[in-house]
C-alpha cells in the first residue's frame, strides 16, 4: 500500500487514499473468488474473523497491516501483490 506523507500538505487527498483502500478490498475479493473460497473459508485459513473479513470486503473497515499479511499468506500471494 502506498505511504502518504502529509507534512507540509494543507489539503490531504483523502480521495486518493480511499481509492487505494478500495483497490485492496477488490483484490481480496478477486483473489478469494479465484481460489473458489467463501468468506468463511478465507477467514478460517487466515485466522481473521468472518465478521472482520466481511467488514473489510464491504468497505466498512480498513484492514491492518497484520491482517493484510494474514490474508496474503492464506491467499498464497505476496503482500505487495495483495495491495497493488
KEKE-3310 file (N, C-alpha, C; in steps of 0.2 Angstrom, whole numbers, plus 5000, padded with zeros to 4 digits):
npx = (5004:5002:5012:5008:5013:5009:5015:5017:5007:4993:4980:4975:4974:4961:4953:4961:4968:4957:4954:4965:4962:4950:4954:4963:4953:4945:4955:4956:4944:4943:4955:4951:4939:4945:4951:4941:4935:4924:4919:4920:4929:4941:4942:4944:4956:4965:4965:4957:4943:4927:4917:4925:4932:4921:4917:4929:4929:4917:4920:4917:4927:4944:4958:4971:4989:4994:4983:4982:4994:4991:4980:4986:4995:4987:4980:4990:4999:5010:5012:5014:5008:4995:4991:4993)
npy = (4994:5011:5024:5038:5055:5068:5079:5096:5098:5105:5102:5086:5073:5064:5057:5050:5041:5033:5027:5019:5010:5005:4998:4988:4981:4976:4968:4958:4952:4947:4938:4929:4924:4918:4907:4900:4901:4904:4917:4913:4902:4909:4917:4907:4901:4911:4915:4926:4935:4930:4940:4951:4950:4951:4964:4971:4967:4973:4986:4993:4993:4996:4986:4981:4981:4969:4961:4961:4954:4942:4938:4939:4928:4917:4917:4914:4924:4937:4951:4963:4960:4959:4971:4979)
npz = (5000:4997:5004:5013:5015:5025:5029:5028:5019:5015:5011:5012:5001:5002:4994:4986:4995:4999:4987:4985:4996:4992:4981:4987:4994:4983:4977:4987:4987:4974:4973:4983:4977:4965:4970:4973:4986:5000:5010:5023:5022:5019:5030:5040:5035:5036:5049:5052:5059:5053:5053:5053:5041:5032:5034:5030:5016:5012:5014:5026:5035:5038:5034:5045:5044:5049:5047:5033:5030:5035:5027:5014:5015:5017:5005:4997:4990:4988:4999:4993:4981:4985:4988:4977)
capx = (5000:5006:5013:5006:5016:5005:5019:5018:5002:4987:4974:4977:4970:4958:4950:4967:4968:4951:4954:4969:4959:4945:4958:4965:4947:4943:4960:4955:4938:4945:4959:4947:4935:4949:4953:4934:4933:4919:4922:4921:4935:4946:4943:4947:4963:4969:4964:4954:4936:4922:4914:4930:4933:4915:4918:4934:4927:4912:4922:4915:4933:4950:4962:4978:4995:4995:4978:4984:4999:4987:4976:4991:4998:4981:4979:4996:5001:5014:5009:5014:5003:4988:4989:4994)
capy = (5000:5017:5028:5045:5059:5074:5085:5102:5097:5109:5098:5080:5070:5058:5053:5045:5036:5029:5023:5014:5005:5001:4993:4982:4977:4972:4962:4952:4948:4944:4933:4924:4920:4915:4901:4897:4901:4908:4922:4909:4898:4913:4919:4901:4900:4917:4917:4933:4933:4931:4947:4956:4949:4954:4972:4973:4966:4978:4993:4995:4993:4995:4981:4982:4978:4962:4957:4960:4949:4935:4937:4937:4921:4912:4918:4912:4929:4942:4957:4968:4959:4960:4979:4983)
capz = (5000:4996:5010:5011:5020:5025:5032:5024:5015:5019:5010:5010:4996:5005:4989:4983:5000:4998:4981:4987:5001:4988:4977:4991:4995:4977:4976:4992:4984:4967:4974:4986:4972:4961:4974:4974:4993:5003:5016:5029:5021:5019:5037:5043:5033:5038:5056:5053:5060:5047:5053:5051:5034:5029:5035:5025:5009:5011:5015:5032:5040:5034:5037:5047:5040:5051:5044:5026:5030:5036:5021:5009:5016:5016:4998:4993:4986:4992:5002:4988:4976:4988:4989:4971)
cpx = (5004:5007:5012:5009:5012:5009:5019:5012:4996:4980:4976:4972:4967:4955:4955:4968:4963:4951:4959:4966:4954:4949:4960:4959:4945:4948:4958:4949:4940:4950:4955:4942:4939:4951:4946:4932:4928:4923:4924:4927:4941:4947:4946:4955:4968:4969:4961:4946:4932:4919:4919:4932:4927:4916:4923:4932:4921:4914:4920:4921:4939:4955:4969:4983:4995:4989:4979:4989:4996:4984:4981:4994:4993:4980:4985:4999:5006:5010:5008:5009:4996:4986:4991:4989)
cpy = (5006:5021:5035:5050:5066:5080:5090:5102:5100:5105:5091:5077:5063:5054:5048:5039:5031:5025:5018:5008:5001:4996:4987:4978:4973:4967:4957:4948:4944:4938:4927:4920:4916:4908:4897:4896:4906:4913:4918:4905:4903:4915:4913:4901:4905:4919:4924:4931:4934:4938:4952:4956:4952:4961:4974:4973:4971:4985:4996:4996:4992:4990:4984:4979:4970:4958:4956:4955:4942:4933:4935:4930:4916:4912:4916:4917:4934:4948:4962:4967:4960:4967:4982:4982)
cpz = (5000:5003:5009:5017:5019:5028:5026:5019:5019:5017:5008:5005:4998:5000:4986:4988:4999:4992:4982:4991:4997:4984:4981:4992:4989:4976:4981:4989:4978:4969:4978:4981:4967:4964:4975:4982:4995:5008:5022:5028:5022:5026:5041:5041:5035:5045:5057:5054:5054:5047:5051:5044:5030:5029:5030:5018:5007:5012:5021:5037:5036:5038:5040:5043:5042:5048:5037:5025:5030:5030:5015:5009:5015:5008:4993:4988:4991:4994:4997:4982:4978:4987:4982:4966)
residu = (UNK:UNK:UNK:UNK:UNK:UNK:UNK:UNK:UNK:UNK:UNK:UNK:UNK:UNK:UNK:UNK:UNK:UNK:UNK:UNK:UNK:UNK:UNK:UNK:UNK:UNK:UNK:UNK:UNK:UNK:UNK:UNK:UNK:UNK:UNK:UNK:UNK:UNK:UNK:UNK:UNK:UNK:UNK:UNK:UNK:UNK:UNK:UNK:UNK:UNK:UNK:UNK:UNK:UNK:UNK:UNK:UNK:UNK:UNK:UNK:UNK:UNK:UNK:UNK:UNK:UNK:UNK:UNK:UNK:UNK:UNK:UNK:UNK:UNK:UNK:UNK:UNK:UNK:UNK:UNK:UNK:UNK:UNK:UNK)
# end
